[in-house]
Amino acid sequence: MAGLGEENDAAPNQAVSVVDYKTLADFEPPMKHKRNKYAFACAILASLISILLGYDFGVMSGANIFIQKDLKISDVQVEILVGTLSLYCLIGSYVAGRTSDWIGRRYTILLAGAIFFAGALLMGFATNYAFLMVGRFVTGIGVGYGLMIAPVYTAELSPASSRGFLTSFPEVFINGGILLGYVSNYAFSKLPLHLGWRLMLGVGAVPSVLLAIGVLAMPESPRWLIMQGRLGEAKSVLDKTSDTKEEAELRLSDIKEAAGIPQDCNDDIVQIQKQTHGEGVWRELLLYPTPAVRHALICAVGIHFFQQATGVDSVVLYSPRIFEKVGITSSNDKLLATMAVGFVKTIFILVATFLLDRIGRRPLLLSSIGGMVLSLATLGLSLTIIEHSDQKLTWAIGLSITMVLVYVAVFSIGMGPITWVYSAEIFPLRLRAQGASIGVATSRFTSGVLSMTFISLYKRITIGGAFFLYAGIATVGFLFFYTCYPETQGKTLEEMEGLFGKMVGWRAEAKKLKLKLPMEVNGDGTSNGQIERQPRLDNEDAIFTPICLSVAYRG
């Protein structure tokens, strides 16, 4: 090997010799992997359930105005009608974790669509408030199922290189559904009062039929298949959904290790001794968690709580009332302004999907919630000025509308999609479905409380005071995320446990993971003495960290 490097004679006990091979290829930019089209298509099909969820949230913002007029219900009854859906989701998300471990991720998506179909028909044919609440209950169960299962399925199917992009699809489709709900409000608002709101709610059953057809073309999650001992099917799915053959083999090896299957076991069907339907998982997750699991659980619960506690559902569900407080009195103009909210929200969630795997979760999350603090505080200030002014202040009205749009934009570019991506990828395989369902339960409970109290809240502390309160909560969330949340971009789902375990000291562990790159050895266990260039750098490391070389060793 003369001429290629020199062995350091001053260190005779050194296990390996450092050799630096530099060729022209070392200075070329890394090749970008093309998007896996099969995984892309599967993520779209799985995310169709999210259109149903978003549609129900969006359509109720305008439908509740017409329902209140037609059924002669009070503001408190409107709050209950709007907010209880999120509380009913608690039941759906709790049961969905167990169901998905039992019948699989794919058929759980189908079940969610069937439940939602029944709920939409019940609401569309409701003749009174009680009947409407029954339909709302059934729909809430379906929403809970869908919110939990869509991100989990997509995360387990996606290759690491595009997991953030693909796992954000459910949030994209939720926002698309919200926009469709707003459009439905405007389109059916011209119909007779008793017919308009029923069509708004009943039309939501139509996409369920398309979802049922789409599920037939979807594969099962490879991680669920392996947990059932169905290695042959899992290999086939991994080969189709991975960027390369090598990545498929690596993903298979990681999942087999997590499932307790020997690496040399290559049978199509294997016997799994471990419990595979959720038994004992809740005990491990809640009663006796490891430090890594406890850290992941706190992060999942925290990010779902702050996503909702900062007021996004209050804006989505009560946009017409907020614009009425701004000074817009025409029902037609209020619905048009609400459509603008849905349009901006959808556009910026699309932007976010292309940034998640480029910029990373943590920078987007912190930037997003920082923007939310500023927009909420400014919105609270402008609404307070309008409320205490005897004259029509055009500039304050314009500022208020702008800040509503800015708020939903910065929310959608970070806080919205990252919540689902992050909570779906940080739990170990054996705890993933139940861990995600706890996150969804936190989200829906918080959303339910805020949705059921928003009208009463702004009547008590004024509309401006409500948004000042949300700004304060967002500030606490920023500090919490900055302190406790590690970056997960580019890590495989099985590598996540190494990042978690220290709420405040995770940065040191993250640096160790970046520097601890595997070393190649010969078949006899000795090192080949060569250095491999194997950096795995997050975006901020690519900017601030010099290129590092480490000895390749695999023990």
N, C-alpha and C positions, 0 to 999 in steps of 0.2 A: 504494500500500500504506500510505498514511497512516493513522495511527490504530492500525495493527497493530504497529508497531515503529519504531525509529529506527536510521538507519545511522550508524555511528561515523565522523564526518568527520576525527577526529584520526588515523586510521590509513588514509590514502589507498591504501597498498599492500596493504591486507588483501584477500585473495582473495575472501572472502565476508563477508556481513554476518550477524550473529547476530540472529535473530528468535525470540522465545519466544512460541509460540502456546499459550495455556492455555484449555481449554474445560472444561465440566463433566465430560466423559468422561475427562479426564486424572486426575481424582481418584477415579474408580471402580476397583475391583479388577479385575485382568485376568481375562478369561473363560477358564475351564478347558476344554481340549479333551476331548471324549468319547473313551473308549477306542475304537480302531479294532477293530471286532468281527472283521473278516476276518483281520487280523494276529494277533488274540488266538486265534482258532480254529487258525490255522496253527502258532502257537507251541505250543499244546496238543498237536496231532498230532505235531509234531517231537519233543516232549518225552516221548512215550510210550516211546521207546527207553530213557529214563532209568529208568523203572519196572523194566525188566529188570535194569539195572545195580544199582539199589538193592536189589532183591529178592535177588540173588545174594550181595551183601555181608551183608545182614541174616540170611538163612536159614542161612548158614554159621556164624554165631555159636553157634547152638544145635545145628545138624546135626553139627558137629565132635565134640561130646560123645558123640553116639550112634554116629558113625562110628568113633571111637576104641574104644568098647566092642565094636562088632560086628566090626571088622576087626583088632582087637588091635594097634593101632599105637602108637608112642611119642609123647611130647610133641614131639620134634623133627620127626617125620613130620607131626604136626598143624600145626606152624608152617609147614612147607613146603607142605602142602595149602592152608592159609589164605592164606599170603603170596605164593605164586608167581603167583596170579591177577594181582596188580598188576604183576609183572615181565613177564608175558605181554602185558599191556596195552601195554607199550612197543612191541612189534612192531605191534600194531593201530593205535596212535596215529601211529606213523611212516608206515605205509603209507596211513593214512586221508587224510593231507594231500595226497599225490599222487593218490590215487583220487578225492577230491572235486574236484580241479582237472580231472580227466580225464572222469569220467562225470557230474559235478554233485553238488550237496549232497543233493538229494532222493533219488537212487538210492543214494547212499552210506549214507543212513539205512536204506534198505530192505536193503542188503547186510549192515549191522550186525545187523539183526534176524534175518536168515536164519542168520548165523553163530552168533548166540546161541541160536537155536532148536535147531540141531544140537548145540551144546555141552550144553544142558540135557538133551536126550534121552540123550546119552552118559553124563552123570553119573547120571541116573536109572536107567539099566540097568547101571551098573557092577557087576561081580562081585568085583573085588579092588582093591587100592590102586593098582596100575599103570593099570588101566582107568579108574579115577576120575581119575587125574592127566592122562590123555589128554583126557577130557572137560573138565577144568579148563583145559587149554591152549587148546582150541577156544573155550571161553567167554571166556577172557581176551582173545583176539583180537577177539571181538565187543564186549567191554566197551571196549577201546581205541578202536575205531571210534566207538562211541556217545559216549564221553566227549569226543572231539574234535569231532565233527560237529554235535551238537545245539546247543551254544552258538553256534557259528559261523553256522549256518543262521539261528537266531533273531535274532542280532545284525544280520545282513545284511538281514533281512526287515523289521525293526521300525522304526517312526518314532522320531526322537530323543526325542520327548516321553515315550515309554513303553518305551524300549529296556531300561532297567534292570529294569523290572517284568517284561517279557516274557523277557529273557535269563536271568532268575533261575528261570524255569520248570523247566529241566532239574534244577536243584538241588532244587526243590520235589518233583519227581516221583521223584528219587533217594531223598529222605527218605520219601516215600510208599511206595516200593518196599521200603525198609529196614523200615518198620513192618509191611508185609505179610509180609516174611520172618520177623519176630519172631512174628507171629500164626500163620504156618504152622508154626513150631517148636512153639508151644504146642498147636495143633490136632492135629498128627500125632504128638505125643510119646506119646499114649496107645496108638498102634498097636504091633504086634510090632516088636522092635528092628530086624530085618532089612528090614522094609518101611517103617517110619516115615521114616527119613532119605532113602530113595530117592524117596519121594513128595515130601518137602520140596524136593529138588533138581529133580525131573522136572517138577513143576507150573509151573516157571518158563518152560517152552516155550509155554504157552497164550497169554500176551499178545503173543507174536511174530506170531501170526495176525492179531490186531486191528491191530497196527502195519502189516502188509502192506496191509490194506484202507485204513487211514488215509492212507498215502503216496499212494494214487491220487488223493486229493482235494487234495493239497498242490501249490502252484506251485513252480517252481524259484526259487532265489535271484536277485533282479534283478542283483546285482553279478556273479554268475557268468555270467548271460546276456549282460551287456554285455562281459565279458571274452572271450566267444565271438563277439562281433559281432552278437548277436541283439537289436537295439535295440527292435524292435517288441514283442516279447514282454516285454522288461524294462519298457517304458513301461506296458504293461497291468498288470503286477504292482505297479509303484510307485503307479499310480493307485488300486489297490485297498487297498494297505497303508499309504498316507500319510494324515495327518489332514486335509490340504487339498490342492486342486489345485496351489496355489503351492508347497507343500512337495514334492509329487511332482516338479515341474519342477526345483526346486532340488537335490533328491537326484540326479535324472538328470544335471544339469549337473556336479555334483561327481564322480559316478562316471565320467562321460565324460572329465573332465579327468584323473582318476587313471589311466584306461585308455589315455590318449593319443589319444582320438577328438576331432576338431575339434567345437567347439560348434555350428557351422552344419550339421553332418551329421545329418540326420534320417531317413535311409533305414531301413527295417525290418531290413535285413541289410547289414552293413558288413564290409569286410575288415580284420582285425586283424593288423598286422604284428608286434606284439610276441609273444614267447613266452607261451603261455597255459596250459601244462600243467605248470608248475613248473620248467622248465629255467632254470638260473642263479639261481634264487631262493635256494637254500641258500648259494651263494657270497655273494650280497648280504646275506643274513641273518647269516651266521656269520663269513665271512672278511673282507669289506670293508663292514661296516655304516656308515651315516652316524651321526653323534652321536644323532640322534633315534631311529633304529632300535636302536642299542646300548642306549640308555636304556630303550626299550620292552621289549627282550628281557630286560634285567636285572630289570625290574619283573615281567614275566610269570613268569620262572623263580623269582624271589624269593617272590612271593605263593603260587605253587604249592608251593614247598618248605616254607614256614612253615605253610601250611595243614595239611600232613601231618605235619611234624616235631613239631608240638605235641601229637600223640597221639590225634587223633580216631578213626583207624581201629583203634587199640588198644582204645579204648572200645567202638566199634561191633562189632568182631569178637570181643572177649573179655569182653563184659559179664557173662556168667554166671560166669566165673572171678573177675572183680573183686568181684562180689557174694558169691561164696564166701569170698573173703579178708575181706570186711566182717563176715561171720558168718552169712550165709544158707546153710543146708545142704540144704534141700529142693530137688530139681530143679524141681518145680512152682513154688515161690516164686521161684527164680532166673529162670525164664523169664517169670514175671509181672512181676518187676522190670525185666527187659530190655525187655518190651513198654512199660513206662512210659518208658524211655529213648527208644524209637522214637516214642511219642506226643508227648512234649515236643519232640523234635527236629522233628517234622513241623509242630506248631502254630507254633513260633517261626520256621520258615522261611517259613510263610505270612505271618506278621507282617512279615517282612523284605521280601517282595515289594512291599508297599504303602509301604515307607519309602525304598526305593532311589532313586526319582525325586522324592522330597519332601525328604529330609534330605541325600542325596548319598552317594557311595561312601566318601569319605575319613572323614567323621565316624563313620559306622557301622563302618568297618573298625577305626579306632583304639579306639572304645568296645568293640567286640567282643573284640579281642585283649587289651585291658586287663582286661576281665572274666575272660578265660581265665586270665591270670596269677594273679589272686586265687583263682579257684576251684580251679585245679590245685595251687597252694601249700597251700590249706586242705585239699584232699583228701589230699595227701601227708602233711600233719601228722596228720590224723585216722586215716589208715591205719597210720601209724607208732605212734600211741598204742595202737590196737587190737592191733597185732602184739606190742607189748611189755607188754601188760597180762595178768595172770593171771585177771582177772575179766571178765565180760561188761559192757561199758560201753554202755548203751543210747543215751546222748547222743552218743557217738562214732560208733556205727553209724548213727544218724539223720543226723548231720552228714555222714558219708561218702556216704550215699545222696543227700542233698540236694545235695552238691557235684557229684556225677556229673550230676544233672539240671540244675543251674545251668550246668555246663560245656557240655553239649550245647545248652542254650538260648542262651547268649551266642555260642557258635560259630555256631549256625544263623541268628542274627539279623544277622550281619555277615560273618565270615570265610568261612563256607560258600558263600553265594551270590555274594558280591562277587568271590571268586577267579575264578569262571567268567565273570561279567559283564565284569570289568576286562580279563582277558587276551584276551577275544574282541573287544574294541573298540579297543584301543590300537595295533594294527599297521596299516600302510598296506595298501590293498586287495591289492596284488600279493604281499604277504608274509603275508596274514592266515591262510590255512589252515596253512601250514608253521609260522608263529609260534605259533599255538594248539596245534599238535601237539607242539612242543617243551615248552610249558607242561604239557600232559597227560603227556608222557614224564617230566618232572621230578616231577610229582605221583605217578605210579604207581611210579617207582623208589623215591622216599622212602617211600611207603606200603608197598611190598614189603619194604624193609629193616626197617622198624619192625614190620610184621606177622610177619615170619619170625624176629624176635629178641625179641618181647615176653615170652614165657614164660621164655626164658633170661635176659633182662635182669632181671626181677623176682626170679628165683631167685638172681641174683648180687648185686644191690644192694637187695633187698627191694622190695615193691610200693609202699611209700611213697616210697622213693628214686627209683623210675621216674617217679612223677608230679612229684617235685621237679625232676627233669631236664627234663621237658616244660615246667614252669613257667619254668625258666631260658631254654630255647629261645624260648618265647613272649615273654619280656622283650626278648631281642635282636630279635625280629621287630617288636615295637612301635617300637623306636628306628629300625629300618630303614624302616618304613612312614612314620613321622613325617617322616623326613628326605628321602626320595626319591620319594614318590608324590603326583603332582598330582591334583586333582579333575577328573573327566571328565564329570560330570553335565551333561546338556543340550547337549553338543557333538556335532556330526555326526561320523560316523566319519572323514570326510575332513579335519576340523579337528584331529584328534588330533596330527598331526605338529608343529603349532605349540606344543603343550604340552610336548613331550619334546625332549630334547637336552642339558639340563643337570641332572645328578643332584642337585645341591644348590641350584643357582640357578634352579630352575623357577618359584619363586614370582614373581620379577620378570617372567618371560615370560608367566605367567598373567595378571598385572595388565595387561600391555600388550595382551593379547588382549581383555580386558574393556573397555579404554578405546578400543581401535581399532575403532570401529564404522563401517560403510560409509557414505559420503556420496553423495547423489543428485546427478547432473549432468543438464543438458539435453542434447538431442541434439547440439548444437554443441560439447559438451565443457565448457561453462561451468557454474558452480554456480548453482543456483536460489536460493541465499542463505538457505534456510530450514533451521531446525534440526529434525531428527527425533528423537523420543524412542524410542530402540531399545535399552533396557537388556537385556542378557542376564546375569542375576545368579545365582550359586549361592546356596544358602540362607544360608550364613554371610555372604555379601556383602549379601544383602537385609536382614540384621540390622544389620551394622556399616558399610555403605557408604552415604553420602548419595546421593540421586537425582542422576545426572549427565546433562547434556545435551551432545551433541556434534554438530558440523556434519556433515550427511550428504553424503558425497562418494564417488563410485564412479568410479575412473579407468579 
